[in-house]
Amino acid sequence: MDVTVVGSGPNGLAAAVICARAGLSVRVIEGQPTAGGGARSAPDPEFPGVLHDVCSAVHPLGLASPFFAEFDLAARGVQLVAPETSYANPLPDGTAAVAYRSLDRTCEELDDGASWRRLFGPLTEHVDGVLGFFLGDKRSLPPDLPTTVRAGLRVLTQGSPAWSLLRGEDARALFTGVGTHAISTMPSPVNSGAGVMLGTLAHTVGWPVPVGGTQMIPDALIADLRSHGGELVVGEPVTAPPEGVAIYDTAPTALLDIYGDAVPSRYAKALRRYRFGPGVCKVDFVLSGEIGWRDTRVGQSPTVHLGGTRAQMALAEREIAAGRHAEWPMTLVALPHLADPSRIDDQGRRPLWTYAHVPSGSTADLTETITGMFEDAAPGFRDLVVSSHCVPASQMSHHNANYVGGDIIVGGATLFAAMIGPTLRMNPWTTPIPKAYLCSSATPPGTGVHGMAGYYAARTVLRKEFGIGALPKLAP
Ligand SMILES: Cc1cc2nc3c(=O)[nH]c(=O)nc-3n(C[C@H](O)[C@H](O)[C@H](O)COP(=O)(O)OP(=O)(O)OC[C@H]3O[C@@H](n4cnc5c(N)ncnc54)[C@H](O)[C@@H]3O)c2cc1C
């Protein structure tokens, strides 16, 4: 075997597809019984007609990523439906802030739309430049320097005490809620970086949901891998180095277990110092009907940020970073059936996807806390709940070894990780272990279903190990 990819998340599969298309023999070995990593879906155990997304649910990066654009998910039957409303943020007074695909409509409905327009207007006109910066390899010159500067200035401003330059409590909450997709204290460039990138996508490609569940994305990658001679093995956690070149879609620290004493001592030391961030508690509900939000506009939004005001979110993120549970934890919500009615079963039951930020390793079941937060924003919510299933942070690694302590960002929610990588190296997809490479979201450009870390890792492997300089075409 020329290349073994350890782990079948979107980055691992992206790397595998590229290597297979370059003519190499490729095997993907997945530790879990099913493939797809953070992009899997599974039927509800009690109501199998209801499909839950086990991890990721909403995919602006699936539309925006240069890897997926060339791979062409649509041509492979993956339908990403982006509704008119991208995301909403209920506020304690019963109103909500709403981000639409339309920047104009968003600005019209905010208290101070001009301020929101100053933040996003120039970026939405140059979305490719914004993506070139955020999804770039952080080693090459970004393709659009003026846009990179504009985006960078906004990240710095909104990631510092100058974040009050954004006017209006509603707009502040709206922006900060998006930023919390990167779990960090705030203001910080990590939070504002996520806010600027995902916020720009909300007003351009939108925040889509895949018809038939997120699993459609890895399934398309696996089909392409197989059609180019690649193999997939599931249910076999890798515990020893495979033969030949290995690309790890794992947490960097997994290399310590797999290579043991063969890890060069300085690198071993750096890996032992590697820190994971706070965790998440995932709660999947099955509902009998539509949620009666106090602000009815929220009912059109497949993504909802249930964190309250900017101050409430900042407090909650500070608490969990300090190892304490927040009274009002940042909670992310997805209602995929609003874009994909096929998720509703023949009895009208539908999935509600939520996760709340908690301290690393928390064993707490936050079902009741999350239910209480819904009751505040949508009285009567409790009566809709048909069933619920909780995976506490301490158990997240049982279904994906990368989520140590429940950290779904795999230690990547720092500026260092976003720009440099998991350890200090010129090329973050390499390791000093011969023939061992990293491709997971712990390497740039970080978290999300975009496949770009896999793309950069495969590019490195093809060049360094096989002398292949030109990347293969990815179109179907
Ligand atoms: C609850 C949750 C919600 C999310 N929501 C979104 C969202 O809406 N949109 C979005 O874009 N992103 C979202 N994300 C993030 C996204 O899922 C990840 O960033 C993305 O899946 C990372 O891809 P990856 O290939 O790097 O790793 P993963 O997808 O995590 O895949 C890694 C794979 O490696 C396997 N593995 C690990 N160790 C071994 C081993 N030793 N042997 C064999 N196999 C191994 C794991 O089982 C796993 O299958 C979410 C994540 C979570 C957990």
PDBQT file of the ligand as one rigid body, heavy atoms in Angstrom, charges set to zero:
ROOT
HETATM    1  C1  LIG A 501     -21.037  18.358  17.641  1.00  0.00    +0.000 C 
HETATM    2  C2  LIG A 501     -20.286  18.918  16.468  1.00  0.00    +0.000 A 
HETATM    3  C3  LIG A 501     -20.889  19.846  15.645  1.00  0.00    +0.000 A 
HETATM    4  C4  LIG A 501     -20.206  20.357  14.540  1.00  0.00    +0.000 A 
HETATM    5  N1  LIG A 501     -20.869  21.196  13.687  1.00  0.00    +0.000 NA
HETATM    6  C5  LIG A 501     -20.269  21.575  12.531  1.00  0.00    +0.000 A 
HETATM    7  C6  LIG A 501     -21.023  22.204  11.510  1.00  0.00    +0.000 A 
HETATM    8  O1  LIG A 501     -22.249  22.372  11.626  1.00  0.00    +0.000 OA
HETATM    9  N2  LIG A 501     -20.372  22.572  10.362  1.00  0.00    +0.000 N 
HETATM   10  C7  LIG A 501     -19.031  22.314  10.177  1.00  0.00    +0.000 A 
HETATM   11  O2  LIG A 501     -18.482  22.671   9.120  1.00  0.00    +0.000 OA
HETATM   12  N3  LIG A 501     -18.305  21.691  11.138  1.00  0.00    +0.000 NA
HETATM   13  C8  LIG A 501     -18.893  21.291  12.284  1.00  0.00    +0.000 A 
HETATM   14  N4  LIG A 501     -18.200  20.567  13.215  1.00  0.00    +0.000 N 
HETATM   15  C9  LIG A 501     -16.754  20.365  13.020  1.00  0.00    +0.000 C 
HETATM   16  C10 LIG A 501     -16.451  19.301  11.984  1.00  0.00    +0.000 C 
HETATM   17  O3  LIG A 501     -17.256  18.162  12.181  1.00  0.00    +0.000 OA
HETATM   18  C11 LIG A 501     -14.979  18.908  12.097  1.00  0.00    +0.000 C 
HETATM   19  O4  LIG A 501     -14.167  20.067  12.120  1.00  0.00    +0.000 OA
HETATM   20  C12 LIG A 501     -14.572  18.030  10.927  1.00  0.00    +0.000 C 
HETATM   21  O5  LIG A 501     -15.323  16.841  10.906  1.00  0.00    +0.000 OA
HETATM   22  C13 LIG A 501     -13.089  17.711  11.050  1.00  0.00    +0.000 C 
HETATM   23  O6  LIG A 501     -12.754  16.782  10.054  1.00  0.00    +0.000 OA
HETATM   24  P1  LIG A 501     -11.498  15.856  10.226  1.00  0.00    +0.000 P 
HETATM   25  O7  LIG A 501     -11.451  15.004   9.006  1.00  0.00    +0.000 OA
HETATM   26  O8  LIG A 501     -10.312  16.664  10.562  1.00  0.00    +0.000 OA
HETATM   27  O9  LIG A 501     -11.772  14.966  11.529  1.00  0.00    +0.000 OA
HETATM   28  P2  LIG A 501     -13.017  14.110  11.963  1.00  0.00    +0.000 P 
HETATM   29  O10 LIG A 501     -14.183  14.407  11.121  1.00  0.00    +0.000 OA
HETATM   30  O11 LIG A 501     -13.141  14.281  13.411  1.00  0.00    +0.000 OA
HETATM   31  O12 LIG A 501     -12.575  12.619  11.643  1.00  0.00    +0.000 OA
HETATM   32  C14 LIG A 501     -11.518  11.976  12.303  1.00  0.00    +0.000 C 
HETATM   33  C15 LIG A 501     -11.713  10.488  12.134  1.00  0.00    +0.000 C 
HETATM   34  O13 LIG A 501     -10.548   9.804  12.606  1.00  0.00    +0.000 OA
HETATM   35  C16 LIG A 501     -10.966   8.635  13.294  1.00  0.00    +0.000 C 
HETATM   36  N5  LIG A 501      -9.866   8.229  14.159  1.00  0.00    +0.000 N 
HETATM   37  C17 LIG A 501      -9.297   8.922  15.174  1.00  0.00    +0.000 A 
HETATM   38  N6  LIG A 501      -8.298   8.205  15.719  1.00  0.00    +0.000 NA
HETATM   39  C18 LIG A 501      -8.230   7.042  15.031  1.00  0.00    +0.000 A 
HETATM   40  C19 LIG A 501      -7.384   5.897  15.100  1.00  0.00    +0.000 A 
HETATM   41  N7  LIG A 501      -6.396   5.785  15.998  1.00  0.00    +0.000 N 
HETATM   42  N8  LIG A 501      -7.599   4.863  14.232  1.00  0.00    +0.000 NA
HETATM   43  C20 LIG A 501      -8.573   4.951  13.295  1.00  0.00    +0.000 A 
HETATM   44  N9  LIG A 501      -9.394   6.011  13.175  1.00  0.00    +0.000 NA
HETATM   45  C21 LIG A 501      -9.219   7.047  14.032  1.00  0.00    +0.000 A 
HETATM   46  C22 LIG A 501     -12.207   9.099  14.035  1.00  0.00    +0.000 C 
HETATM   47  O14 LIG A 501     -13.007   8.002  14.433  1.00  0.00    +0.000 OA
HETATM   48  C23 LIG A 501     -12.874   9.956  12.973  1.00  0.00    +0.000 C 
HETATM   49  O15 LIG A 501     -13.710   9.180  12.141  1.00  0.00    +0.000 OA
HETATM   50  C24 LIG A 501     -18.857  19.989  14.306  1.00  0.00    +0.000 A 
HETATM   51  C25 LIG A 501     -18.248  19.050  15.132  1.00  0.00    +0.000 A 
HETATM   52  C26 LIG A 501     -18.969  18.494  16.195  1.00  0.00    +0.000 A 
HETATM   53  C27 LIG A 501     -18.345  17.412  17.016  1.00  0.00    +0.000 C 
ENDROOT
TORSDOF 0
